[in-house]
């Protein structure tokens, strides 16, 4: 099962990844 916390974290990670991609920066987690 996916807990609300996991879903929130996943959405946040995706948002950061999209933002990084838009800025042509390194992917989240590579920092």
C-alpha positions in Angstrom: 0.0 0.0 0.0 1.1 3.6 -0.6 0.8 5.8 2.4 -0.2 9.5 2.1 3.3 10.4 3.2 4.9 8.3 0.5 2.6 9.8 -2.1 3.4 13.3 -0.9 7.1 12.6 -1.0 6.8 11.1 -4.5 4.9 14.1 -5.9 7.5 16.4 -4.3 10.4 14.4 -5.9 8.7 14.5 -9.3 8.1 18.3 -8.9 11.8 18.8 -8.1 12.9 16.6 -11.0 10.7 18.6 -13.4 12.0 21.9 -12.0 15.6 20.7 -12.4 15.0 19.5 -15.9 13.5 22.8 -16.8 16.6 24.5 -15.5 18.9 21.9 -17.2 20.3 21.2 -13.8 21.5 17.8 -12.4 18.7 15.4 -11.4 17.5 15.4 -7.8 19.6 13.0 -5.7 22.8 13.6 -7.7 23.6 16.7 -5.6 
